[in-house]
């Protein structure tokens, strides 16, 4: 049961779903036994203040790739999952490239 490396910009264009455990982490759902799955493309139902720009490209965010590569062990431990399979090219992204990708989003 590996940690997912999918990013939100890609997931909201898909038919994938997220679990209510994510809503619990955000303080939206208080039922610890809830097993409801929510479609990513309807994320605003649970998170109306969020604005996620959709992308058809799986690895569209250098920032996401950098952060997942750098902290994959800690994230997997925090979520109680096995470490994910990080694509090799994600390991070549520099901190500066990650920062630059965020600046492009704001432009």
Secondary structure, DSSP 8 states (H G I E B T S, - for coil): -B-----HHHHTTSS-EEEHHHHHHTTS---TT---EEEGGGHHHH-TT------S-TT--HHHHHHHHHHHHHHHHHHT-B-----GGGGG--HHHHHHHHHHHH-
